[in-house]
């Protein structure tokens, strides 16, 4: 359950005004948390864990969009 608390704390953390290296670290941390929660979910099938994983994935995608930049629609 410590992992769930860690994931919830990461979810509530502010990600504004981060440097690029901080964004990379945050993206990797989100990935680590999602994969660890997935191992727990495989055993328990708890819907709450799935909801946490979904929210972390959304936050991770937002971080990665900021890192990679939005694709140019002209191409």
C-alpha positions in Angstrom: 0.0 0.0 0.0 3.0 2.2 0.3 3.3 2.2 -3.5 -0.3 3.4 -3.8 0.5 6.3 -1.4 3.6 7.1 -3.5 1.5 7.2 -6.7 -1.1 9.4 -5.1 1.6 11.8 -3.9 3.1 11.9 -7.4 -0.3 12.6 -8.9 -0.9 15.6 -6.6 2.6 17.1 -7.2 2.8 20.3 -9.2 4.6 19.9 -12.5 4.7 23.6 -13.5 8.0 25.4 -14.0 10.0 22.2 -14.4 13.3 22.0 -16.3 13.7 19.5 -19.1 15.7 17.1 -16.9 13.0 17.3 -14.2 10.4 16.4 -16.8 12.4 13.4 -17.9 12.8 12.3 -14.3 9.1 12.7 -13.7 8.2 10.8 -16.8 10.4 7.9 -15.8 9.0 8.0 -12.2 5.4 7.8 -13.6 6.4 4.9 -15.8 7.9 3.1 -12.8 4.8 3.6 -10.7 2.4 2.5 -13.4 4.4 -0.7 -14.1 4.7 -1.5 -10.4 0.9 -0.9 -9.9 0.2 -3.1 -12.9 1.9 -6.0 -11.2 -0.3 -5.5 -8.1 -3.4 -5.1 -10.3 -2.6 -8.4 -12.1 -3.0 -10.2 -8.8 -5.8 -8.3 -7.2 -8.0 -7.0 -10.1 -8.8 -3.9 -7.9 -10.6 -1.2 -9.9 -9.1 1.5 -7.7 -5.6 0.6 -8.8 -6.7 0.7 -12.4 -8.1 4.2 -11.9 -4.8 5.3 -10.3 -2.8 3.9 -13.3 -5.1 5.7 -15.8 -4.6 9.0 -14.0 -0.9 8.6 -13.8 -0.8 7.7 -17.5 -2.6 10.8 -18.4 -0.2 12.9 -16.4 2.8 11.1 -18.0 1.4 11.8 -21.5 1.1 15.5 -20.6 4.7 15.5 -19.5 5.9 13.8 -22.6 3.9 16.1 -24.9 5.8 19.0 -23.2 9.1 17.2 -23.7 8.7 16.2 -27.3 6.6 19.1 -28.5 3.4 19.0 -30.4 3.5 17.7 -33.9 3.2 20.3 -36.6 -0.1 19.9 -38.4 1.3 21.3 -41.7 3.3 18.2 -42.4 
